[in-house]
Amino acid sequence: MRKTARIGLLVTLLLSLGNPVSGVAAKPQKTPPPAALTGPTKVVWDYYAAYLAYLQNDFKKEDKTAKPAPDRSLDPGFVTAHFVASYQKLKAECDRLTPKGEVGPLDYDVIICAQDFPDSMAGSNVIVIKDTGTEASVRLGMGGFTPPAPPVIVNLKQEKKGWRIDAVLCNGQDFEALYKDIKKDQTKQKK
């Protein structure tokens, strides 16, 4: 078990015990998305809030009282068909190259661009850095990391049903670029 996972488990246990002041229960703090968010920023905020809820739920599998959070990472209400196809291709290649119980070619979550994840979107910010009307780029500064994590760049496309996430860039690389890097590394290892 990773050190951060053990620390997270300890923090979760301590939070579940409640407030040490007798008779006062601790309430988990949830930050609702800012009411001013619209268009691309709202899609990014809602997508990442749902994704973090899913990760938290998966992390707390043993807690039978936890409300299940569905995996909406490939939900067409949030992402394009291109996003789904490139993510599945990358994931299949990583799974193919990773022996059971080992860390594969990517040692981080390619949706949040980090190994660990915050409990929620509290302290996060989303800023549009490009908007042409049909395409947009949003910088997501995810809160909950000390020191702060590098921002995630999320590219979106305007489709008939609204804005959809088309790519997530971790250090400037989308899923397709990561896939190509993995294939190139495999070719080098075979030589």
Order of alpha helices (4+ residues) and beta strands (2+ residues): alpha-alpha-alpha-beta-beta-beta-beta-alpha
